[in-house]
Structures are given as C-alpha cells and as structure tokens.
Amino acid sequence: MSDDGGIAFGKTLAVTCDVSADQRTARMHLPPLQLTGVRKPISLYLDMDAEAVDELLWRLAEVRMRMLPAQKRN
C-alpha cells in the first residue's frame, strides 16, 4: 500500500489512510494505543473495501449533523 500522508485531528491524533496497489481496499492506521499492563503500544489498522468506506463516511456524516457547529478561529 502506498502512503498518501497523514491527517492530523486536533493536536494529538494523527491518522494515515492508504489505498492498496490494486485500488480495491483502503487501510486506516490509527495512532498507537498504550494499554495498561502492556509494555509496548499496539498498532491499529482498519482494512476496508469501498462499501465499508462508504458506510463509514455515511455514519460520520450522521454523527456530524448531530454536533454543534465548529468554532471559528480569530
């Protein structure tokens, strides 16, 4: 999978999204998660086909509609 760069969410969360060479799947790599009692952080990867990406976008759009508007910066 080729790296298309990261997306920074806020100041602490960075997510990378890649598309496979055959353009049939996408991989979302979330920041490492540190669990209590586990020495090393775990890596989280979500592999999705086009249908799963569409479903994720649809659900995120629904959640966003229920949220307050984004604050404007001066």
N, C-alpha and C positions, 0 to 999 in steps of 0.2 A: 504494500500500500504506500502511496506517495503522500508525503506530508504537505498539507496546504496551509500550515501555520496554526497558531493558537488564537483563541478568543478569550479575552480577559473579561470576567464578570466581576464587577466590583474591584476591590483591591487585593483580594486573597484567592479568588477562584479562577483558574485558567483551564480551559478545555480545548483539546485539539480534535479536529474532525478530519478524517482521511477518506478518500474513495479508493476502492480496490482497482488494480490494473485493468480488470475486465469490466469495470464500472457497474457491477451488479450489487455490490454491498458497500456500506459505509461503516466506519469504525469511529466511535466516540471514545476518547481517552480522558477520563476524569482525573483530577489530581490524586496523588497517593493518599490513602486513608490510613491514619495511625489508629490501631485498635489497642485498647488496654490489655496488657499481658502479652502482646505480640511484639517481638523485638523490632522487626522491620515493617515499614508501612506496606500495605497491599496496593497493587495496581488494579484499577478498574477499567475494563474495556467493554463497550457495548457494540456488538456487531449487528447491523440491521440491513434488511433489504429495503427496496424502495417503498413498499407498502408500510413497513414499520416506521420509516422516516415520516411518511405522510401522516400516519396515525399520531406520532409524537408531536408533529407540528400542529395538528388539529387540536389535540389536548392542551398544548401550551397556549394556543390562541384562546381557547375557552377559559383557561385559568387567568390569562392576561385581562380578559374582558371583565372579570370579577374584581380586579385590583384597582387601586386608586391610580390616577394619572402620575406619570413620572414627574419628579420635582425638577423645576427649571433651575439651571445654574446661572449665576450672575457673572 
